[in-house]
Amino acid sequence: MLGERLEVADVADAGFTGDRAHAVIDPATGKVGSAKHPRLWGALLQCEARYLSPPDAGAPLPPVRITLPDGDETGSDDPDVDERLSALFGRPVQLTTVAPEGNGYLAVWPDIDGVVPDDFREQSAVEGTDPEGTLTGLSLGLASPPGTFFDVAALHVLTTATLERLGELEPASRFAVPRYRPNIVIDATIEPFAENGWSGAGLRFGDVLTASVLIPTMRCIMTTLAQGELPRDNGVLRAVARHNRVEIPGLGTWSCVGAYATVTAPGRVQLGDEVVIDEAAYARARS
């Protein structure tokens, strides 16, 4: 669902406290709901979700309030929440904090040249057709703690310089932060697409929180979908395929924006914190 912008948050080994702690699942298939399969789950991006109070590390999560497309509200503490969400999706679904066995989901990859390696598309394809593109089966949390609902890693960092450059290259599209769903946005006047070369580098946010960058973030159909005030726009993904395809060792060449990272030292992060790159690690990553 659509998230919220925070000005301060605590980050533990498993990422931001409370981040992506809930999911909507299909009990009939055991699959986690993802708007990457728009025909089944596109309504997720018509909903907004927020905690009623800031979650604290090590404490039970506070209730989540969900605003539905018609403006009505439900939440994790509502005994009818599953019924309300099932009515929205037109089939039985459940809100949960427990990852189902396999922690799998379905994703559609649009037929846009250069977005995804051909061998990945072929190897991950599952039975069934979809008008949006190739239907694939994937697993969540590949580089995050078991049982989490992150796509890949607990941290996803993105620079404003990269989004601004995409806007310059393709002015007909809006490269807004919500399309990319990062949990850390770095406002910096650095070279666009700098995140491409950060793999292996260390990052420090403020005085305590540190992270290690894993790989560039591969982009998908999610960036094209209508959400909030943003319209549906396949041009957003086509632009990345034209201007920033990155070779990821062992994974092929992908259209990328941003970078995935993992927490190396927990701490608090807040709006205005300085971000420092470990220059030695950065140099090694670029050599």
N, C-alpha and C positions, 0 to 999 in steps of 0.2 A: 504494500500500500504506500501512498505518499507519506513521507516522513515529516520531520520537523527540524528546524534549524536551532542549534544550541549554541550558547555563548560560553559555556563552561561544562566540562564533563570529566569524570574519572575514567581512566583507561587501565584495565587489568591485563593479565597475560592473554586472556581470551578476547581482548578488544574492548570497545566502549561498553560500559556497564549497561545492560539492557538492550544493546543494539541487536536487532534481528533475533530477538529471543522468542518471538512467536511466529507461527506459520499457520496458514489455512491448508488443510490437507483434504484429499479425496479418499474417504475410507474404503471405497469400492476398489480402488486400484493401489492404494498405499502411496500415491504420488503426492509430493509437496506442490502446492499451488504456486505458479509463477506466470507473470504476465508475458514471459517469453513465449508462451503458447497463447496468443491473444484470443483465439476463438473460444477457448475454455476459460481463461482466467483474466481476460482484459479488464473486467470490472474491478479487479484489485486496484487499478490505477484511478478509479473513480472514487475511492475511499481514502480517508485520511486517518492516521493513527497517531496517538500521543499518550504519554504517561500522565496520570493525574498528579503525580509528584515525582521529583527526581529519583531515579533508582540509585540505591547505595550498594557498593560492592560487598558481597558476603551476606546481604540481607534479602529476604523474599522480595520479589518484584512487586511494585505497586500495580494497581489495576491499569489497564490500557483502555482508553476511550476511543471508539471507532465512529467516525462520522460517515454515514452512508451517502450514496449519490443524491438521494432526495432531501438530505439535510437532517434526517433523523439520526439518532445516536444509539449505539449499543456498546458493549464492552466486555472485557475478559471476565468481569465479575457478574455479568448479566446471565441468569439461568437460561435465557432464551437466545443467547448469542449464536449458537449453532443454527437454530431455526431461522433467525434473521438473515444470517449469511447464506444459508441454503436457499432461501427465497430469492436472494440477489442473483445467485449463480444458476438457479433452476435445477439443482440436483443436490443431494445430501453432501454437506461438507462439514468439517470440524475445525475449530480454532484450538491450537495446541502449543505447548512449549516443549514437547517431547518429539524428537525426530523419529519418524517411522523407520522400520527396517530397510536398509539400503539407502535411505535419505535421497531418493531419486526424484527427478522432475523431467518434464517434457519441454523441449525448446524448439522453436522454429527458426531456421536460418534462411533469411531471404535470398532469393536468386540474384545477388549482386556480386559481380566479379571482384575478387580480391578480398572479400570480407573474412573468409575462413579457408584454411587449406582444403583442397579437394579430398585428400585422404581422410581427414578428420570428418568431413561431412559424410563420406561413404561409410566409415567404420562405426560412427555413432548413430546412423540412421536406424529408425525402428519402423515396424509395420504400420502402414497408414499413410494417408495423404493429407495435405493441407494447402489451401490456395495461397498462403503466404510464402511457402517455400518448402524446404526439406525438414521433416519432422524427425527430431533426434531425442535420444534418451541420455541424460547426464546425471551425475551425482553431485551433491552439494558438499561444501566444506573440504575440498581436496587439500588445502594447505592451512587449515584451521583446526582447532580442537575437535575431536569426534563429537557428533551429536549437535553441532551448530548449524545454523541456517545461512551462513555466508556462502556466496557463490563459489569463491575460491579461498580468499584469505580474510583475516579479521580487520585489516586496515586497507583502505583504498584511498590513495592520495592523488590529487589532481591540481595542476597549476592554472591560475587564471590566464597566464601568458599563452598556454596552449589553446584554450577556448577562444581567446581574442584573435589569435592567428587564424584559426579555422573560420571565424567570422569574417576576417579580411579576405580570405581565399574564396569563401562561398557566401557572399552577403545575402543571398536569397533565403538562407536558413538561419535559425536561431540556435546557437550552441550554448544553451543555458545549463547551469550546474545541475538542476533536478533531472535532466535527461540521463546523467551519468551516475547518479546515486553514490557519490563518494561520501566517506565520513570525515575526511579532512581535506579542506580546500586551502591551498597555499596561494596567497595574493603576492605575486612577485613579478618584477620586471626583469625576467631572465629570458634565455633563449627559448622560443617555442619548442614543444616536444622534448624538452630536457629530460622528462621522465623516461624516455626511451633508453637513456644511458645510465640510469641509476641502479640497475640490477647489481646486487652485491654491496651497495653502499649503505652506510648507516645514516639515519636521520635523527636529529634531536629537536623536540618541540618544547619550547620553554626551558625550564631548569632541570626537569627530571625525566620526562617521557622520552624514550628512545625506541627506534624501530630499525629493522633491517629490510631493505627493499628486495623483493623476490624477482618479479618479472613485470613487464609492461601489462596493462589491463587490456584484454581483448574485448572488442566491442561487438554488440549484437543487436537484435531487433528491438530491445528495450529502449534504445536511444531514439527510435523513430516514432514511438507510440504517443498518442494524445494523452496528456496528463496536466491537470490544473488548467492554466491558461495557454499551455503549449499545444499546438495542433499536431496532427499526424504529419510526418515529414520523412519519407524515405531518403530525401536528399541529405539528411544529417549523416546517415551511414555511408552513402555513396561518397560524400566528401572525404571522410576518413579513409575509405578505400583508395581514393585518388591521391591523398596527400601524406598519409602516415602508415604505411605498411612496414611491419617490423619483424625481423627474423628472431624467433625465440628458440634458443638451442633445444633440440629434441622435440619441439612442438610444431615447427613449421613457421610460415609467414602469415601474420595476422594484421588486421586493421586495429590499431591501438590508440587509446587516449588514457593517460594516467598510468599509475603503477600500483601493484599489490605489494603489501608489506606485512611483516609480522612484528609483534611487540617484543622488544628485548629487555626493557626496563619499564614497569608500570609507573603511572603518574597522572597528574591532572593536566589537562590542556584547556586553554581558553582563548577567546578571541583576542588577537593582538600579540600572541606569543611569537617570539622569534623562532625561525626554523633554520637549523644549521646542518649542512651536509658534511659528513666525515670525508674530508678531502682525500685522505690516503686511500680509503676504500673506493671512493668515487674514481680516483685515477686508475686504480687497479681494474675497476669494472670497465673503464673506457679503453684500456690498453689492449 
